[in-house]
Amino acid sequence: MNRLLIAGLILLLCSCKKYIQKQEQNALEAVVTNGLWYVAGYEQNDSDITSSFSGYLFKFDANNTVTATGGNTTVTGQWSDNINARTVTADFAGAAAPLVYLNETWTITDSYTDSVSAKCVDTVNHTTNFLQLKKH
């Protein structure tokens, strides 16, 4: 009887953990996909290149696509998150600068419903980059 009770509690705890993770995932997705975002700060190897992103707005969709629109340019990419690792990965395949600078796995360092700060180690240039996104 005790073994059955313990097994039941273990299953319940695992189910609760998965449920909580799913709710966190849903909350994150709701924040990210609601509205437009812009690059409020981008530091690449101690150089501020934020102005390179001037005029770009980003729309993240629940199907993991992200659309960047700036001037007469529209580029579609992919995004994914890992809530346990606190990372977001972006991929604008074949994109030119400045969008190519976003093609990394970013570790979230700070986040609110209207802003996100992240950093990454650029795997090509071996630099540490810092990004801040804000809601438009």
C-alpha positions, 0 to 999 in steps of 0.5 A: 500500500505504501509503495502505491501511495509513494508512486502516486505522489511521484506521478502527481508531483511530476504532473504538477511540475509539467503543468507549471512549466506549461503555464509558464511557457504559455505566459511567456508566449502571450507576452512575446506574441502580444504587440511589436518589439524594437531593439532599444539597445545592442552592444557588440564587442563593446561597440554600441550598434543600436542605431543599425536597428533603427526603424525595425519592428519585430512581430513574434508569432505563436507558430515560432515565426518572427517578422522584422519590418524596417522601411521597405524591408520585411524579413521572416525568421524563426524563434524558439525559447527554452524556459528552463534554460532562460534562453531565446534563439533567433534565426533570420536565415540568409539575412544581411546586417543588422538582422544577422546579428540576432541569429544567436541563442540569447540568455535572458538576463532580465525581463518584464512584460514590456522589455527583455535584456539578454546576452550571448557569446557570438559563436563566429566572432567570439564576442559577448553581445548584449541586447535589449528589446522593448515593446513599441 
